[in-house]
Amino acid sequence: MTSLDSTGSAFETFLEGAAMEASEFMADPEASVLHVTMGDSSGLHAGHDTSSLVGAFCAAYLKAKTAEPTTADGKKIAYVPVLAMSRDDFNLVPQVTVLVQLAGLSEVDSSMIYMDDMDLDACQVEVVGQGIDETLYKSKVTPLVEAMLAEDESMIDASVATLLGGCILIDTSNLKAGRVDEDGNALPDKATERDMAAFSALVPFLPMSGSEMYEALTEAKMNYDWWMSLSSLEMLRYDYQEDSSNGRKFGISAVLLPFWDVMEKPMLYKASCEFMSEKKLDTIMIMAYSFEPRMSRQILFMSDNFEKLKELTQAFARVGGHAQMDLVYADMDVEECLGTKNCEAFQQFTVGFSRKEVLPLVVEAYREAGVSLVPERDDDGFYSDPTGKLQVPTKESS
C-alpha cells in the first residue's frame, strides 16, 4: 500500500495548529471564539462514516483559509475540526485509519480532537454535509472539493486530495454510474456528474490510482479478522442507521460477516437489548452478508415483544415478496443460537436490495402490521415494565 510522506505539509501543520488552538480555548474560553466543524452526531451514521470525519478536517481547513480571522469586536476565531465520536470509538472507523495513512498523515493522532474532549456548548458548531441535495451529490465531501477549487486550488495538495478523493470513492462505490442489469434495465447511480467531476479534478494530485485507493479502503472495511475482533455492541454500532417513521423507531446495523459468524458473537441478544434501550428503539435489525455459495444477505430482527415482532416480520415477508426481494425464512435455528424466541431471520438472495432499499420496506411493514413493539420508555431510556417479564433494562434493575 503506497502512502505519502506529508511531514510539514500545510494541511498537517493546520491540524497541529488547530489542536493547539482548541487547548488554548479550553484554558481560556473568553480569549477567542472556537468555530467547530464536525459530522452530524445524531444522523444516520451518528457521525461515524468516513465522509463525516474526513469532511470535518477539510471543512475546518477551508474555513481557516477563507473565512474571517476575527470577530467584529476583534476576538480571534479559531477553526477546529472535531470528530463526532468518543476517543474510544476510533477503532470503529478502519477506513479513516487507512485513508489517513495513505495521505501520509499517520503522525496526526495527537492532533485529533474528539467530542468528549470539548465543551461544544461553548463553541460555534457547524455540521458538515447536513442537508446536501442528494440529487446533485452522493458524497458529502463533493461540495468541499468544489468550494476549494472555487476559492483557491492551492489548498488541494496530495494529502487533501487523497482524503477527499477516498471519501468520494467510498460514498459512490467507486464512482458507479450508468450501469444496467442483465436484462438491460438501468441500475441506480451511485455517483452524480458533480461527484465524478470533483474526483476528476483531484486525480492530478493523487499519489496512486483511484482503483488502488478503493481496493485498500474496501479491504479495510471488509477485513474478516477486524470484524471478528469487535464485540457484539461494537458490531451493532459500527455501521448503523435508524428510522422513526410513524412514531416507531427501529435501527438497522450492516455487518460484513456471514450470518453464522454474527450468530456466534458472545451475548448478542443481551447486547442488542442494551443497544435498543440506549437508542430507544422498538426493534433492531442486523443485515449480514455471505459470499458462499453465492452472494446473499441475511436479515435478523430482534425485539423484546414476541407476539408483535411476529406480526412485524410476517408483514415484512409479505412486503418483501411484493417487492421481489427473493426473501425466504432462514433455515438456521436462531432461537436456539440466541437463547430467546424474540427474533426472526430471513435469507435475501436479491442482493440489489441494499439497506437503503430495505429500510422503506420495513417502514411499510410497520404500517401494514400496525404494531408498536415495546412499552413506552421514560426520558432516561428505561422501559416501563409493571409485569417484570421484559429481558431488558428497567429503572428498577439498573
N, C-alpha and C positions, 0 to 999 in steps of 0.2 A: 504494500500500500504506500503510494507516494505521498509525501507531505511536505509542506513548505517550511522554511526557516524564516519566521516573520519577526524575529527578535528586533525590537526597536522600531517596528513599523508604526505609522501614525495611528492605526486602529488599536494596536496593542498598547501604545502609550496613552491613548484616550481611556481605555478600560482601566489601566492602572491609576490614572488621574481621577477617574470617576469614583473608584473605591476610596481614595483619599478624601475626596470631596464629601462623600457620604459619612466618613468617620468624623470629619470636622463639623458637619452639620449636627450629628448626634451629640457631639460635645457641646455645641453652642448653636441651638436652633434659631436664635434670633439674629445671628450674624449673616445669614444667607437664606435664599429660597431654594429648596430642592425640588426639581421637576423630575418625577419618576416616570419611566416608560416600562410597561410590563404587559404580559399576556393577561387574558381575562381569567381571573382565578375562580370565577363562578360559571364559566362557559362549558361547552360540551366536553372538552378535554381538561377542564379545570386548569388551563394554562400550561399543561404538561407537554403539549405537542411541540415538535421541533420548531415550527414556524413561530409559535408564540414566544419561545425562549430566545431564539436567534433574532427574531424581529425586535425584541426588547433591546438587545445590544445595538442593532443597526439603527433603530429609530432614535435612540439617545445620541448616537454618533452624528446622525443627520442634524438633530436639534442643536447639538453643541457647535456644529459648523455653520449653521444658517440662522438660528433664532437669536433673539435679543439676549445679550450677556448680562444685562442688569434690569432691575425693575424701575418704574418711574421715579421712585424715591432713592435710587442709587444702590439698592441691595444687589449683591451678586446672585445670579441664577446659575445653579449647577444642574446639569442634565445627566441623570444617572439611570442605568438600566437595573431593574430588579427582577429576579427570576420568580415567577408566580408559583412558588413551591417552597417547601421547607428544605433545609440543607440535607436532612436525612433522606429525602426523596430523589436526590440527584442520580442515584444508581438506577432509577426507573426510566432514564432517558438515554439509552445507549447510543442512539443515532446522534444526539448532541455531542456526546463524548468523542465519537469518531469524526464528526464534522469539525469540531474544534481542533482535533489532531491534524486533519487534512489541511486546515487553514494555517497550520504552524503556530497555533496559539495554546499549546499544551501547558505553557507555564502560567496561564492566567487564572488558574484555580483560585489563587489567593485574592484575585480581583473580583470574583463573582459575589454578588450581593443577593441574599435570599429574603423572602417575605418575613421570616422570623428574625431577621437582623434589624428590621426597620420599624419605626412607628409611622405607618403610612398615613395615619390621620393628620400628621403634622406636615405632610408633603402635598405638592400638586401631583396628581396621578393621571397619566394618560394611558388608556388601554389601546394596545396596538392591534390593528386589524379588525376592530369591532365595527360591525355594520357595513362591511365592504359589499359591493354589488357582485353577487356570485355569478351573474350573467357575464360580467366583464372579467372577473378574476376567480380562479380556482385556488390560487395561492395567496396567503395573507401578505407575503413579502413583496409581491409584484409591484404594488403601489410604492413601496420604498425604493425599489430599483428605478422606477420612473421618476420619482422625486429627486433622487441623486443625479440621474442623468440630466434632468432639467436644471438643477441648481448648480452643480459643479461636478463634472465627471471625474475630476482628480480624486474625489473621495473614494472611488472604486479602485482598490488595488487587488492583488491576488487573494489576500485574506478575506476581504469583504466580498469579493466575487464568489469565492468558494462557499462561504456561509450562506449567502443569498441564493446562489445557484443550486446548492444542495437542497435547500428548502423547497425551491420550485420543483425540482425533480421528485422529491418525496410527495409533495402535495398533488402533483399531476401524474403520479405513477409513470415517471419518465416521459413526460410530455405526450401522453397518449391522446390522440385526436384523429378524427376521420376514419375510425375503424368500422368494420362491418362483421356480422356473424357469418356462419357457414351458409346461411340462406340469403346473404346479401343485404340483410337489414342493418340499418345504421345503429351502432352502439353509442351510448352516451359518451361525450367527450370528457376526458379528464383534464384537458388543458384548453384555455381560450387563446385567441390570437394574441392578446396582450401578454399572457403568460409566456407564450413562445417567443414573442418579440423581446421581452425582458431577458429571457435566458440567452437569446442570441446575442444581445448586447454585452452580456457578461463573458461569453465564450473567449474573446481575445485575452482576458485576464486570468483564465483558469489554468492551473498547472497540470491538469490532466483532462482527459476526455470526459464528457458527460456520462458515457456508458460505464467508464471505470469508477467514477464517483458514485453513480447509482448502485452499482454492484456492491461497493464497500458499505454503503448505507443500508442496503437491503440485507446484506449478510449480518450486520449488527442487529437489526430488528428481528431477524428470523433465527438467530443463534439458539440452537436447542439447549445447550448447556446453560446459557444465561436464563432462558425461560424456566428451566427446571430448578435453578438456584433461587427463584423467587418464592416467597411464602404465599399461601393462599390469598391473604389480604393484599399483598403487593401485586399479585397477578390480577386481582379484580380492579385495582386502582390504576394500572398502567395505561390502558387504552380504553377509557370509559366515556360513555355518553348517556344522557338521560333525557326524558321527555315527561312533561306534566300536562299533556292534553286532557281536557275534560276533567281536570282536578285529580287525576290519578297519576301518580309519579312512579315511573319504572326506569330501570337502568339497564344498559347493555354493555358488557365488557367483552372486547375482542381479544382472543388468546391464540397465539400462533403455536399451539401444541395440538397433537392428536387428542381426541376425546378421552381415550383411556388413560393418558398421562394426566389430563386435567382431573379426572375422577380419583386418581391416586394421590392428589395433593393432600397433605395432612390437614385434618379439621376443616375441610372445605365448606361443609354446611354451616358449621359454627362461625367461621369467618364471614360467610355470606350473610348470616343473620346480623352480625356486628356491623357489616357494611351497610345493610339495609337500614339499620337503626341510625347509623351515622348520617346517611343521606336522606333519611325519611322516605324510603321507597315502599311501594306496595309489593313489588317483586323485582328480582334481579335475573337477568338472562346472561348466559355465557355463550358466546359464539366461538367454537373451537374449529380447528382446521386439520384435515387429514389429506395426505397426498398419495396414499397407497390403499387399495389397489388402483383407485382413481381419485382425482381431486374431489373433495366433498367438504361440506361444513356440517357441524353438529351444533344444535341449539339446545341448551339446558335451561329450563325455567326452574326457579326456586322461590318459594314464599313461605309463609307460616300459617296459611289457611288452606287446608287440603281441599275442601269442597269447592271453594271459589277459584282456587288455582286450576282445578279440573275444568270448571266452566270456561275459564280463560283459554286454556290450552286446547280444548275442543273447538272453541271458536277460532283460534289461530290455525288449527289444522284445516278448518273449512275455508278460511280466508286465504291461506297459503295455497290450498288446492285450486281455488278460483284464479289465483294469480300465476298458476303454473310454475310453482317453485320446485316441483318434483320432491314433495315433502312426505316422509313416512316416519312413523314412530320408531325410535331407536330400539335395537334388539338387545341392548345391554340392560341388566337389572340395576337401574340407577338407584332404586330404593335401598337395595341391599348394600351397594357401594357407599352411599351417603349416610346410611343409618337413619333415614327418615322417609316418610311417604309424601312429604311436601315438595315434590319435584316431578318433573316430566321432561323427557328428552326427545328430540327429533333428529332425523338424518335428512340433510338437504343436499340434493345432487345437482340442482341448477345453481352453479357457483356464481353465475352472473348477478345473483341477488346478494349484494353486499349489505353491510349493516345499514347503510343509508337507505337502501330499498326495503329492507326488512322492518325498519322502525315504523313507518306509516302503516304497515300491515298489522303490527302489534296494536297500534292505536285503533285501527278498525276492529280488531278482535275484542278489545276492551269495550268498544261501542256496541258491538253485536252481543257480547256476553252480558253487558250491563252490570259488571261487578266492581266492587271496591274490595281489595283483597284482605286488608287488615284493619283492626280497630284504629281509631284516631290516636295520634301521638300528641304529647304536650309540647310546649315550646322548647324543652330540653331534648326532644327527640325520643322520649320514652313512650312505650306502649301503655295504654290503659288496659289492664288485664284483670278484671274482677274475678275471673274463673281460675286464674293461676295455671292455665293449661298451655300458654304460649311458650315455645322454646327459645325465646329471645329476651334481651334485657328489659326489665321493667325498673321503675324507680326503686321499688322495694328490694329488688335483687342486686342492686348496684352497691 
